[in-house]
């Protein structure tokens, strides 16, 4: 019988504390968790922009803006699904460049 996501969450340690600071946990597609790493969001956004034939500086600027928005949007949560980050990143990237957003959105299909 399939368990609900909230039941699985209760069994796993979602929040890790280090020096009285709560860190955000990402729930991956296969159910395991890992710490949120802002560099991964930045890197995936940056390379989507570069694959859309943008220059290095423009890619860095867009990736920085998108990364800041995504991190700010999820910062108050205790855990977040990786798919939610994916969707949020696509929405933010579309505001800057449709081609880069499309490349990011479809990169899962070919990997």
Steps between C-alpha positions, in 0.01 A plus 500: 500500500643840404581733784424869481785747471426645844528154656835446332611843615423423862719193486794683353697766675403801294672774696862482602620745759852628522592771748133591558442568132232311312591399148263431217467143381414411141287192439624349175285318243596157633413598857843557654597836644800727471593847617398793281796627301449839339798433272310219328212733416745763372698246297201341330357841413837626375553202269144524366577859404833405344331223300257765374804676348516782752826664591683421820418831673132489403476137618661589832263794553188298424615201706573727795158668483312171458700331775428785743125485425482121535698499825289782644177320404590178679708636788217499756411137436639208696500265205420532133457255215764516229215518248374820665845656459503383138164663425593820680828523312321454166251777586774742603717414200209561261488860622850549362528267200250257348766294321707444814185406693404249230849346501496470877149358506574231241850400611356221716346336195833441328716409798 
